[in-house]
Amino acid sequence: MYRNREGTKAVLVSQFESVEAQEAIMGSAELRSHIEKLREMVDSSSPDIYEEAYTYGEFK
């Protein structure tokens, strides 16, 4: 998770082995419970599936 310096915006990046793996997690009771805990801190969200378009250097 990354947040801006002002603490007003955040981005959560997750990696999955496949679209099917992501769908399994997104449908899990454990994730739904976690999302409910975060809901009061989030004004909006827009989950989507992205594919790697470009990589430069090492990501640590």
N, C-alpha and C positions, 0 to 999 in steps of 0.2 A: 504494500500500500504506500502510496506517495501522497503528500499533501503540499499545497502551496505555502509559501512563507507566511502568509497572513492567517493561515489556518481556516480558510473559508471554503476550500475545495479539496477534494481528494480523489485519487484514482486507484482502483484496485485492479491489479493485473494478475491473472491466473493462467497457468499453462496446463493443458490436458493432453493425454496421449492421442485422443481422437475426439471427434464430435460426439460419438456415442458415450465416451467416458464423461464428457462435460454434461450431456443430457442426464446421465445417471446421477451425477452429483447435484445438478440443479433440481432434480425431482426428489431428493432425499429429505427425510424428516429432520435430520441433523442440520442441514443447511437452512431449511425453512425456520427452524428455531433460532438459529444464529441471525438470520435476516430480521426476524421480529425484534430481537434485542437492539439491532442497529437502526431500525426504522425511525425512531424518534430523533436520530441525529442526521438523517438523510432527507433532503428536500426533493431530490429526483435522482433517478438512475436510468441508464440505458445500456443494459447488457447486450453484447453481441459477440459474434465469432469473427476473429481476425486471423489472417494467415500472414506469416512472415514475408515481408516484401523486400527487406534489405537488412544486412547485418554488417557492422563495422567494428572491428576490435573484439575484445573479450567482455562479456557481461559477468560481473562478479557479484 
